[in-house]
């Protein structure tokens, strides 16, 4: 499959870039930060995204979505990265919609149309360790009546403070790090015993610490099969990782563009600093790195759409590469802006902070490098 966009995907790209530039630019991100907004994104913007079909990009048409696939989702996330647009796109439209692909017909009919309409927010509550480790699950699900009783603590739950429905990874059998014995549950975020504590991250996005204290769920709330949730969780995470790689690609691309524009404007010693050969070499190197990340990210999204058995390999490659490039691009951007790059007057620092947070989410470059070597049998 060629690493290019088809005509429909190019139309989605043009639509997404125009939308986020007009409706959710960097200035909106700054305003949300300055006002310490309790939600962390604009609900009006999210409603407009649903009208554009973005919220339902991974929801099948039979459930009111667009069904465009992961390449299209990546295109949307890339445009969001360029503008630092905050919205529950990743948590709901990607992670939530992907998880429900493994639900029952009743679960899909109940939730997928609401996701596509932008009327219900989801949050994946999986991580518990200090660093990303999907198989490390200490939250317990013990049999109780016709269902289970959940107890445990989840950290770093993206948009968990505003979610309507939580997707909980809990252990129904085995030890804390066993790959078997993990079960996924759909849980009403307002159920008795659920407490969410909002946490503001370095990039001013929001995550939450979710505490579960004797929370009762029914057997009908199980997502997939009991004890076999890790395989589903990894597929859900891979969709999120690929889309995060796309968002970081947008962050890197915009940081590069803004830096080059600044090099063309800033004068030193009576000439534009963009004429200095050392800075030209650094900009050329950065351009090549961004394009490599673009190819890796597109391949990962294509592999997910094609159901490729090697999709996890391509996703980890994209997440690792896009993360490294995002750090490089934003570091170079701040440095080549000089001292003012560290001030709040310029937006370039916002891109650096977003790159740091996104790179750590769902596994950093080291995590995915290790995952790649294991996939290759080392």
C-alpha positions as CSV (number, residue, x, y, z in Angstrom):
1,X,0.0,0.0,0.0
2,X,1.5,3.4,-1.0
3,X,2.3,5.8,1.8
4,X,0.0,8.5,0.3
5,X,-3.5,9.7,1.0
6,X,-6.3,9.0,-1.4
7,X,-8.7,11.7,-2.6
8,X,-11.2,11.2,0.2
9,X,-8.4,11.3,2.8
10,X,-7.0,14.5,1.3
11,X,-10.5,16.1,1.6
12,X,-10.6,15.1,5.2
13,X,-7.2,16.6,5.8
14,X,-8.2,19.9,4.2
15,X,-11.5,20.0,6.2
16,X,-9.7,19.2,9.5
17,X,-7.0,21.7,9.0
18,X,-9.4,24.5,8.2
19,X,-11.7,23.5,11.1
20,X,-9.2,23.4,13.9
21,X,-7.4,26.5,12.6
22,X,-10.7,28.4,12.8
23,X,-12.5,26.8,15.7
24,X,-9.7,25.5,18.1
25,X,-6.5,27.4,17.4
26,X,-3.5,27.8,19.8
27,X,-5.2,30.9,21.2
28,X,-8.0,28.7,22.6
29,X,-5.5,26.5,24.3
30,X,-3.9,29.5,25.9
31,X,-7.4,30.8,27.0
32,X,-8.2,27.4,28.6
33,X,-5.0,27.5,30.5
34,X,-5.3,31.1,31.6
35,X,-8.8,30.5,32.9
36,X,-7.9,27.2,34.6
37,X,-11.0,25.8,32.8
38,X,-12.4,22.9,34.9
39,X,-13.4,20.9,31.8
40,X,-10.1,21.4,29.9
41,X,-11.7,21.7,26.5
42,X,-14.6,23.6,24.9
43,X,-17.8,21.5,24.8
44,X,-19.1,23.8,22.0
45,X,-16.1,22.9,19.9
46,X,-16.7,19.2,20.6
47,X,-20.3,19.5,19.5
48,X,-19.1,21.1,16.3
49,X,-16.5,18.3,15.8
50,X,-19.4,15.8,16.1
51,X,-21.3,17.7,13.4
52,X,-18.3,17.5,11.2
53,X,-18.2,13.7,11.7
54,X,-14.9,13.7,13.6
55,X,-16.4,12.2,16.7
56,X,-17.7,9.2,14.7
57,X,-14.6,8.7,12.5
58,X,-14.2,5.1,13.9
59,X,-17.9,4.4,14.5
60,X,-19.5,2.3,11.7
61,X,-22.1,3.9,9.5
62,X,-24.6,1.4,10.8
63,X,-24.3,3.1,14.2
64,X,-24.5,6.7,13.0
65,X,-20.7,7.2,12.4
66,X,-18.6,8.0,9.5
67,X,-16.5,4.7,9.5
68,X,-13.5,6.4,7.9
69,X,-10.9,4.4,9.7
70,X,-7.6,5.0,11.4
71,X,-5.9,6.9,8.6
72,X,-8.7,9.5,8.8
73,X,-8.6,9.5,12.6
74,X,-4.8,10.2,12.4
75,X,-5.4,13.0,9.9
76,X,-7.8,14.6,12.4
77,X,-5.4,14.2,15.3
78,X,-2.5,15.6,13.2
79,X,-4.6,18.8,12.6
80,X,-5.3,19.0,16.3
81,X,-1.6,18.7,17.1
82,X,-0.8,21.6,14.7
83,X,-3.2,23.8,16.7
84,X,-2.8,22.2,20.1
85,X,-6.6,21.7,20.0
86,X,-8.0,20.2,23.2
87,X,-11.0,17.8,22.8
88,X,-11.9,14.3,24.0
89,X,-11.1,13.0,20.5
90,X,-8.5,10.5,21.7
91,X,-10.3,9.3,24.9
92,X,-13.8,9.0,23.3
93,X,-13.7,8.9,19.5
94,X,-10.6,6.7,19.4
95,X,-10.2,4.7,22.6
96,X,-13.9,4.5,23.4
97,X,-15.1,3.7,19.9
98,X,-12.3,1.1,19.4
99,X,-13.1,-0.7,22.7
100,X,-16.8,-1.0,21.8
101,X,-15.9,-2.9,18.6
102,X,-15.4,-5.8,21.0
103,X,-18.6,-5.3,22.8
104,X,-21.9,-7.1,22.5
105,X,-24.5,-6.0,19.9
106,X,-26.5,-4.4,22.8
107,X,-23.4,-2.5,24.1
108,X,-22.6,-1.2,20.6
109,X,-26.2,-0.2,19.9
110,X,-26.4,1.7,23.2
111,X,-23.1,3.6,23.1
112,X,-21.7,4.0,19.6
113,X,-24.5,6.3,18.3
114,X,-23.9,8.5,21.3
115,X,-20.2,8.7,20.7
116,X,-20.8,9.6,17.0
117,X,-23.2,12.4,18.1
118,X,-20.7,13.7,20.7
119,X,-23.2,13.1,23.4
120,X,-21.3,10.7,25.7
121,X,-17.7,10.9,26.8
122,X,-15.5,7.8,27.5
123,X,-12.3,7.4,29.4
124,X,-10.0,4.4,29.5
125,X,-8.9,3.5,33.0
126,X,-6.0,1.1,32.6
127,X,-2.7,2.4,33.9
128,X,-1.7,1.8,37.5
129,X,2.1,1.7,37.5
130,X,4.3,4.8,37.6
131,X,5.1,4.2,33.9
132,X,3.0,2.6,31.2
133,X,2.6,-1.2,31.8
134,X,-0.7,-2.5,30.5
135,X,-0.4,-6.0,32.2
136,X,0.2,-4.5,35.6
137,X,-3.3,-4.6,37.0
138,X,-4.0,-4.7,40.8
139,X,-7.6,-3.5,40.6
140,X,-9.7,-6.4,41.5
141,X,-13.1,-7.7,40.3
142,X,-14.5,-10.2,42.6
143,X,-17.7,-12.1,41.9
144,X,-20.8,-10.5,43.6
145,X,-24.4,-11.5,42.9
146,X,-24.9,-11.5,39.1
147,X,-21.8,-9.4,38.5
148,X,-18.6,-8.2,40.1
149,X,-17.4,-5.8,42.7
150,X,-14.5,-3.5,41.7
151,X,-11.8,-2.2,44.0
152,X,-8.7,-0.3,43.1
153,X,-7.0,2.9,41.9
154,X,-6.3,4.0,38.4
155,X,-4.0,6.8,37.5
156,X,-3.5,9.0,34.4
157,X,-7.1,8.5,33.1
158,X,-7.4,10.9,30.2
159,X,-10.5,13.0,30.5
160,X,-11.5,10.8,33.4
161,X,-12.8,13.8,35.4
162,X,-15.5,14.5,32.8
163,X,-16.2,11.0,31.4
164,X,-19.7,9.6,31.4
165,X,-18.5,6.0,31.0
166,X,-15.3,4.5,32.2
167,X,-13.6,1.4,30.6
168,X,-12.0,-0.3,33.6
169,X,-9.3,-2.9,33.4
170,X,-9.6,-5.2,36.5
171,X,-8.2,-8.5,37.5
172,X,-10.6,-11.4,37.8
173,X,-7.8,-13.9,38.4
174,X,-4.0,-14.3,38.6
175,X,-1.2,-12.2,40.0
176,X,-0.6,-8.4,39.6
177,X,1.5,-8.8,36.4
178,X,0.0,-11.8,34.8
179,X,-1.2,-11.3,31.2
180,X,-4.1,-13.6,31.7
181,X,-7.0,-12.9,34.1
182,X,-7.6,-9.3,33.1
183,X,-11.2,-8.3,32.3
184,X,-12.6,-5.0,30.9
185,X,-15.8,-3.5,32.2
186,X,-18.0,-0.6,31.1
187,X,-18.8,1.5,34.2
188,X,-21.1,4.5,34.7
189,X,-18.7,7.2,35.9
190,X,-21.3,8.4,38.4
191,X,-21.9,5.0,40.0
192,X,-21.7,4.6,43.8
193,X,-18.2,4.1,44.9
194,X,-16.5,5.9,42.0
195,X,-14.4,9.0,42.8
196,X,-12.5,11.0,40.2
197,X,-9.7,13.5,41.2
198,X,-8.7,15.8,38.4
199,X,-5.0,16.2,37.6
200,X,-3.6,19.0,35.4
201,X,-0.6,17.9,33.4
202,X,2.4,19.9,32.2
203,X,0.7,20.6,28.9
204,X,-2.4,21.8,30.8
205,X,-4.4,18.8,29.6
206,X,-6.4,16.9,32.1
207,X,-6.2,13.4,33.4
208,X,-7.8,11.9,36.5
209,X,-7.1,9.6,39.4
210,X,-10.0,7.2,39.6
211,X,-10.7,5.4,42.9
212,X,-13.1,2.4,42.9
213,X,-14.5,1.4,46.3
214,X,-16.8,-1.6,46.2
215,X,-18.3,-0.6,42.9
216,X,-21.0,-3.1,41.8
217,X,-21.2,-4.0,38.1
218,X,-23.4,-6.5,36.3
219,X,-22.3,-9.3,34.1
220,X,-23.7,-7.4,31.2
221,X,-21.1,-4.7,31.8
222,X,-18.2,-7.0,30.8
223,X,-16.5,-5.9,27.6
224,X,-15.4,-9.0,25.8
225,X,-14.7,-12.3,27.6
226,X,-13.9,-12.6,31.3
227,X,-10.2,-13.0,31.8
228,X,-9.3,-12.2,28.2
229,X,-9.3,-8.5,28.4
230,X,-5.6,-7.8,27.8
231,X,-5.7,-8.7,24.1
232,X,-8.6,-6.2,23.6
233,X,-6.8,-3.6,25.7
234,X,-3.7,-3.8,23.6
235,X,-5.7,-3.3,20.4
236,X,-7.4,-0.3,22.0
237,X,-4.1,1.1,23.1
238,X,-2.6,0.5,19.6
239,X,-5.4,2.7,18.1
240,X,-4.6,5.4,20.7
241,X,-0.8,5.1,20.2
242,X,-1.1,5.4,16.4
243,X,-3.4,8.5,16.8
244,X,-1.0,10.0,19.4
245,X,1.8,9.5,16.9
246,X,-0.3,11.5,14.4
247,X,-0.9,14.2,16.9
248,X,2.8,14.4,17.7
249,X,3.5,14.6,14.0
250,X,1.2,17.7,13.9
251,X,3.1,19.2,16.9
252,X,6.4,18.5,15.2
253,X,5.3,19.9,11.8
254,X,3.9,23.1,13.3
255,X,7.0,23.6,15.5
256,X,9.1,23.2,12.4
257,X,7.1,25.7,10.4
258,X,7.0,28.3,13.2
259,X,10.8,27.9,13.7
260,X,11.6,28.3,10.0
261,X,9.3,31.4,9.8
262,X,11.2,32.9,12.8
263,X,14.6,32.2,11.2
264,X,13.4,34.2,8.2
265,X,12.4,37.2,10.3
266,X,15.0,37.4,13.1
267,X,18.0,39.6,12.3
268,X,21.4,39.4,14.0
269,X,24.6,41.0,13.0
270,X,22.7,42.8,10.3
271,X,21.3,39.7,8.5
272,X,18.5,37.2,8.8
273,X,19.6,34.3,11.1
274,X,18.1,31.9,8.5
275,X,21.1,32.7,6.3
276,X,23.5,31.1,8.8
277,X,24.6,27.8,7.5
278,X,24.6,26.0,10.9
279,X,20.9,26.8,11.4
280,X,20.1,25.8,7.9
281,X,21.7,22.4,8.5
282,X,19.7,21.9,11.7
283,X,16.4,22.9,9.9
284,X,17.1,20.5,7.0
285,X,17.8,17.7,9.4
286,X,14.6,18.4,11.3
287,X,12.6,18.4,8.1
288,X,13.9,15.0,7.2
289,X,13.1,13.6,10.6
290,X,9.5,15.0,10.4
291,X,9.0,13.3,7.1
292,X,10.3,9.9,8.4
293,X,7.8,10.2,11.3
294,X,5.1,11.0,8.8
295,X,5.8,7.8,6.8
296,X,5.9,5.6,9.9
297,X,2.7,7.1,11.3
298,X,0.8,6.7,8.0
299,X,2.0,3.1,7.7
300,X,0.8,2.3,11.3
301,X,-2.7,3.7,10.6
302,X,-2.9,1.9,7.3
303,X,-1.9,-1.4,9.0
304,X,-4.7,-0.9,11.6
305,X,-7.2,-0.3,8.8
306,X,-6.1,-3.4,6.9
307,X,-6.2,-5.6,9.9
308,X,-2.5,-6.4,9.3
309,X,-1.0,-9.0,11.7
310,X,2.0,-6.8,12.0
311,X,0.0,-3.7,13.0
312,X,1.4,-3.7,16.6
313,X,4.9,-3.6,15.2
314,X,4.2,-0.6,12.9
315,X,2.3,1.2,15.7
316,X,5.2,0.9,18.1
317,X,7.6,2.0,15.4
318,X,5.4,5.1,14.7
319,X,4.9,5.9,18.4
320,X,8.6,5.7,19.2
321,X,9.7,7.6,16.1
322,X,7.0,10.3,16.4
323,X,7.8,10.8,20.0
324,X,11.6,11.2,19.4
325,X,10.9,13.6,16.6
326,X,8.4,15.7,18.6
327,X,11.0,16.1,21.3
328,X,13.7,17.1,18.8
329,X,11.4,19.5,16.9
330,X,10.2,21.3,19.9
331,X,13.6,21.4,21.5
332,X,15.1,22.9,18.4
333,X,12.2,25.3,18.0
334,X,12.7,26.7,21.5
335,X,16.4,26.9,21.1
336,X,16.4,28.5,17.7
337,X,13.9,31.1,19.0
338,X,16.6,32.0,21.5
339,X,15.8,33.4,24.9
340,X,12.3,34.5,24.0
341,X,11.4,30.9,23.2
342,X,11.3,30.2,26.9
343,X,8.9,33.1,27.6
344,X,5.1,32.9,27.7
345,X,4.8,35.5,25.0
346,X,5.6,33.0,22.3
347,X,3.6,29.8,21.7
348,X,6.5,27.6,20.9
349,X,6.8,26.5,24.5
350,X,3.3,25.1,24.5
351,X,4.3,22.8,21.7
352,X,7.3,21.6,23.7
353,X,5.0,20.8,26.7
354,X,2.5,18.9,24.6
355,X,5.3,16.9,23.0
356,X,6.5,15.8,26.5
357,X,3.1,14.7,27.7
358,X,2.1,12.9,24.5
359,X,5.5,11.1,24.2
360,X,5.0,9.6,27.7
361,X,1.3,8.6,27.1
362,X,0.7,4.9,26.4
363,X,4.5,4.2,26.3
364,X,7.5,6.4,25.6
365,X,10.2,5.6,23.0
366,X,12.0,3.3,25.3
367,X,8.8,1.3,26.0
368,X,8.1,0.9,22.3
369,X,11.7,0.1,21.4
370,X,11.5,-2.8,23.9
371,X,8.2,-3.8,22.5
372,X,9.6,-3.8,18.9
373,X,12.6,-6.0,19.9
374,X,10.3,-8.5,21.6
375,X,8.1,-8.6,18.5
376,X,11.2,-9.4,16.5
377,X,12.1,-12.2,18.9
378,X,15.0,-10.7,20.7
